[in-house]
Amino acid sequence: MGLLPIILMFGLLYFLMIRPQMKRAKEQKAMTDALQKGDEVITAAGLVGKVTKVGEVYISLEIAPGTEIQMQKGAVQTLLPKGAIKAMS
């Protein structure tokens, strides 16, 4: 009977913290795996750009006309809808 509160606390912790975090990580991985040339993204550093090349681990990101940088796929935080970069300008 003394273990029941501990088991209930672990169950509550799982459903309130661990499970949602695992779901977000799964969605983030699916989004980075689905990246393709022409997608517009925001990185963890706050850079906004268009994907020009996609590799296994790295992507090329055009952040200004004629300016490309290499980044890890994991640094991509948000996938923007098409045309969002032009709308920001």
Number of C-alpha atoms within 10 A of each C-alpha: 5 6 7 9 10 11 11 11 10 12 12 12 12 13 11 11 10 12 12 12 13 11 10 11 12 11 12 16 12 11 16 18 14 10 19 15 13 15 17 23 24 17 18 12 9 12 14 22 24 22 21 17 16 20 11 8 11 14 23 20 25 20 17 11 7 6 10 17 13 14 15 15 20 16 16 21 17 16 16 15 10 13 10 13 16 7 7 7 5
